[in-house]
Amino acid sequence: MDKNRVVEILDSPDMIDVTYKGEKVFIEQVDENYEKARVFPLGEPEKHYDVEVKSLQEHS
């Protein structure tokens, strides 16, 4: 996924399905300079971590 789409998803009022390595995640924030996103697995907000934006996949 590209960083512009991650920003759109982050700003969207709708819940958009996104996965990282097959696991559904919630995007908390994005660092556009480094193209990294802070995410956490759905239902586990204490397990947040940073990933490369290009490693995220959107599912409709």
Sine and cosine of phi, psi and omega as CSV:
sin_phi,cos_phi,sin_psi,cos_psi,sin_omega,cos_omega
0.00,0.00,0.50,-0.86,0.04,-1.00
-1.00,-0.10,0.32,-0.95,-0.13,-0.99
-0.89,0.45,-0.53,0.85,0.01,-1.00
-0.90,0.44,-0.63,0.77,0.01,-1.00
-0.94,0.35,-0.60,0.80,0.04,-1.00
-0.88,0.47,-0.67,0.74,0.04,-1.00
-0.89,0.46,-0.68,0.73,0.04,-1.00
-0.87,0.50,-0.70,0.72,0.01,-1.00
-0.90,0.43,-0.68,0.73,0.00,-1.00
-0.88,0.48,-0.62,0.78,-0.03,-1.00
-0.99,0.11,-0.17,0.99,-0.07,-1.00
-0.96,0.26,0.64,-0.77,0.08,-1.00
-0.97,0.24,-0.24,0.97,-0.03,-1.00
-1.00,0.02,0.45,-0.89,0.10,-1.00
-1.00,0.08,0.89,-0.46,-0.02,-1.00
-0.93,-0.38,0.78,-0.63,-0.03,-1.00
-0.94,0.35,0.84,-0.55,0.04,-1.00
-0.74,-0.67,0.65,-0.76,0.05,-1.00
-0.82,-0.58,0.42,-0.91,0.13,-0.99
-0.77,-0.64,0.90,-0.44,-0.05,-1.00
0.80,0.60,0.66,0.75,0.07,-1.00
0.99,0.10,-0.07,1.00,-0.02,-1.00
-0.97,-0.25,0.75,-0.66,0.04,-1.00
-0.91,0.41,0.75,-0.66,-0.02,-1.00
-0.75,-0.66,0.33,-0.94,0.10,-0.99
-0.94,-0.34,0.74,-0.67,0.01,-1.00
-1.00,0.03,0.86,-0.51,0.02,-1.00
-1.00,0.05,-0.71,0.71,-0.03,-1.00
-0.34,-0.94,0.23,-0.97,0.03,-1.00
-0.72,-0.69,0.66,-0.75,0.10,-0.99
-0.97,-0.25,0.99,-0.17,-0.10,-1.00
-0.92,0.39,-0.48,0.88,0.00,-1.00
-0.92,0.38,-0.63,0.77,-0.05,-1.00
-0.98,-0.22,-0.02,1.00,-0.02,-1.00
0.81,0.59,0.74,0.67,0.05,-1.00
-0.86,-0.51,0.48,-0.88,0.07,-1.00
-0.80,-0.60,0.62,-0.79,0.12,-0.99
-1.00,-0.08,0.83,-0.56,-0.06,-1.00
-0.73,-0.68,0.23,-0.97,0.20,-0.98
-0.56,-0.83,0.50,-0.87,0.05,-1.00
-0.89,0.46,0.62,-0.78,0.02,-1.00
-0.84,0.55,0.75,-0.66,0.00,-1.00
1.00,0.09,-0.02,1.00,-0.01,-1.00
-0.71,-0.70,0.89,0.45,-0.09,-1.00
-0.90,0.44,-0.28,0.96,0.02,-1.00
-0.98,0.20,-0.17,0.98,-0.05,-1.00
-0.97,-0.25,0.75,0.66,-0.04,-1.00
-0.99,0.17,0.51,-0.86,0.00,-1.00
-0.42,-0.91,0.27,-0.96,-0.01,-1.00
-0.99,-0.17,0.67,-0.75,0.01,-1.00
-0.70,-0.71,0.34,-0.94,0.10,-0.99
-0.95,0.31,0.68,-0.73,-0.01,-1.00
-0.82,0.57,-0.66,0.75,-0.06,-1.00
-0.92,0.40,-0.23,0.97,0.01,-1.00
-1.00,0.03,-0.06,1.00,0.03,-1.00
-1.00,0.03,0.56,-0.83,0.03,-1.00
-0.81,-0.59,0.69,-0.72,0.05,-1.00
-1.00,-0.10,0.63,-0.77,0.03,-1.00
-0.81,-0.59,0.72,-0.69,0.00,-1.00
-0.95,-0.30,0.00,0.00,0.00,0.00
